[in-house]
Amino acid sequence: LTLVVQQMLQPFEKGHSKDMHVHKLPWPQHALQALGETPVTLRATLSYFIEPNPARRGWTSRHRYASHGLRFDVQSPTESLNQFRARLNKAADDGDRGNSQAFQWELGPDLRSRGSVHTDRWRGTAADLAQRTHVAVYPVIGWWRERPGLNRSNRSVRYALVISIETPPGAADIYTPVATMVGVQPLAVATPI
């Protein structure tokens, strides 16, 4: 089961973080909960383009080379949607990485946040994944924010977020409940004449 999101957001405005996108994950919660302790894998990839800093000094600081940075995080099962947003708002203002350690990613936020393509994988139980209902994309510091005099902080940026769930073969059909919920039409299969 794969979710693909392509959107635009405005990372900064007047020297402060502006937009954060929170996406509700269309997981088939009942199907995942029914799988209980069955191992599942969640893979997340975030991709975006940056504008390099025109000044040479941008090479000396990791926050100054890129015009902006984007990060992703998944809501923990114990936090409300408002708590999740508040945690990420603080992370965006501090230029921090959130607190993704609560999710036990394979790479973790320190390793996956290099460059402008971030990918990571989580392995756990289907029941644990069923309780994680939202994923967010939020901005972190960059020279567009640090140098407001260059009038770049009002620009919007494109990003793509791909999230997939993999279950063991024959475990359960998690695709059909989501396809029904979001209204995906079945593909027509061409038959040879």
C-alpha positions in Angstrom: 0.0 0.0 0.0 1.6 3.3 -1.1 0.5 6.9 -0.5 2.0 9.6 -2.8 1.6 13.3 -2.0 2.8 16.1 -4.2 2.2 19.5 -2.8 3.6 23.1 -2.4 4.2 24.9 0.8 5.7 28.2 1.8 8.4 27.4 4.3 9.0 31.0 5.7 7.5 34.4 6.0 9.3 37.5 7.4 12.1 35.4 9.0 9.8 32.8 10.7 8.5 29.4 9.7 5.1 29.6 8.0 3.5 26.4 6.6 3.4 22.9 7.8 1.4 20.2 6.1 -0.2 17.5 8.2 -1.6 14.5 6.1 -4.0 12.0 7.5 -2.8 8.6 6.7 -5.6 6.5 5.1 -4.4 3.3 6.8 -7.1 0.6 7.1 -6.9 0.7 10.9 -9.3 -2.2 11.5 -7.3 -4.4 9.1 -4.0 -3.4 10.8 -5.4 -3.9 14.3 -6.7 -7.3 13.2 -3.1 -8.3 12.2 -2.0 -7.6 15.8 1.6 -8.6 16.3 2.2 -9.3 12.6 5.5 -7.5 11.6 5.0 -4.6 9.1 7.4 -2.2 7.4 6.7 1.5 6.9 8.9 3.3 4.4 8.8 7.1 4.0 10.6 9.2 1.4 10.5 13.0 1.2 12.0 14.8 -1.9 12.3 18.5 -2.7 14.6 21.0 -4.4 16.7 23.7 -2.7 18.2 27.0 -4.0 22.0 27.1 -3.1 23.2 30.1 -1.2 24.7 32.7 -3.5 27.3 33.7 -0.9 30.6 31.7 -0.4 30.1 31.7 3.4 27.1 29.3 2.9 29.6 26.4 2.6 30.7 26.8 6.2 27.4 26.2 7.9 24.9 23.4 7.2 22.0 25.8 7.7 23.3 28.4 5.2 23.9 26.4 2.0 20.3 25.4 1.5 17.6 27.9 0.9 15.3 25.8 3.2 15.1 22.3 4.5 12.0 20.1 4.9 11.5 17.2 7.3 8.9 14.6 7.9 7.6 13.0 11.1 4.9 10.6 12.1 2.5 11.2 15.0 3.2 9.0 18.0 0.3 6.9 19.3 0.3 8.8 22.6 0.0 12.4 21.3 -3.1 14.2 20.1 -3.1 16.0 16.8 -2.6 19.3 18.6 0.3 18.0 20.6 1.9 16.6 17.4 1.5 20.0 15.6 2.9 21.9 18.7 6.0 19.6 18.8 6.7 20.1 15.1 6.1 23.9 15.3 8.8 24.1 18.0 11.1 21.9 15.9 10.6 24.2 12.9 11.3 27.3 14.9 14.4 25.8 16.5 15.7 24.5 13.2 15.5 21.1 14.9 14.4 17.6 13.7 11.3 17.1 15.9 11.6 14.1 18.2 11.4 11.3 15.7 13.3 9.0 18.1 9.9 8.0 19.6 9.2 6.2 16.3 12.5 4.1 16.2 13.4 4.7 12.6 16.2 2.6 11.1 18.4 5.6 10.1 16.9 8.2 12.4 16.5 12.0 11.8 20.3 12.7 12.1 21.3 10.4 9.2 18.3 10.8 6.9 18.2 14.6 6.9 21.3 15.1 4.7 20.6 16.6 1.3 17.1 17.1 -0.1 16.0 13.5 -0.5 15.2 11.9 2.9 14.2 8.3 3.3 13.8 6.0 6.3 12.2 2.8 7.3 10.4 1.6 10.4 9.7 -2.0 11.3 7.2 -2.9 14.0 3.8 -4.4 14.6 0.7 -3.8 12.6 -1.2 -2.8 15.8 1.4 -0.2 16.7 1.3 1.3 13.2 -2.6 1.4 13.2 -2.3 4.0 16.1 -0.1 6.4 14.1 -2.6 8.3 12.0 -0.8 11.5 10.7 2.4 12.4 9.0 3.7 16.0 8.7 6.0 17.8 6.4 7.5 20.9 8.0 10.3 23.4 7.2 13.6 23.9 9.0 16.1 26.7 8.9 17.7 27.8 5.7 19.2 31.0 4.2 15.8 32.1 3.0 14.9 32.5 6.6 18.2 33.8 7.9 18.6 36.4 5.2 15.1 38.1 4.9 16.7 41.1 3.1 17.1 39.0 -0.1 13.3 38.8 -0.3 13.1 35.0 -0.8 11.1 34.1 2.3 7.8 34.5 0.5 8.5 31.7 -2.0 6.7 28.4 -2.2 8.4 25.1 -2.8 7.3 21.8 -4.2 7.8 18.5 -2.4 6.9 14.9 -2.9 6.2 12.5 0.0 5.9 8.7 -0.6 4.8 6.5 2.3 4.3 2.8 1.9 3.3 -0.1 4.2 4.4 -3.6 3.5 2.9 -6.7 5.2 4.0 -10.3 5.0 2.6 -12.2 1.9 -0.9 -13.4 2.6 -1.2 -11.6 5.9 -4.2 -9.4 4.9 -5.5 -7.2 2.1 -4.8 -3.7 3.3 -5.1 -2.2 -0.2 -8.8 -2.8 -0.9 -10.1 -1.0 2.2 -8.1 2.1 1.3 -9.0 2.0 -2.4 -12.6 1.8 -1.4 -12.3 4.7 1.1 -10.5 7.1 -1.3 -12.5 6.0 -4.4 -9.8 4.4 -6.5 -11.3 2.9 -9.6 -10.0 -0.6 -10.5 -7.7 -0.7 -13.5 -9.2 -2.1 -16.7 -7.2 -5.1 -17.8 -6.7 -5.4 -21.6 -7.3 -8.8 -23.1 -5.7 -9.8 -26.3 -7.9 -10.3 -29.3 
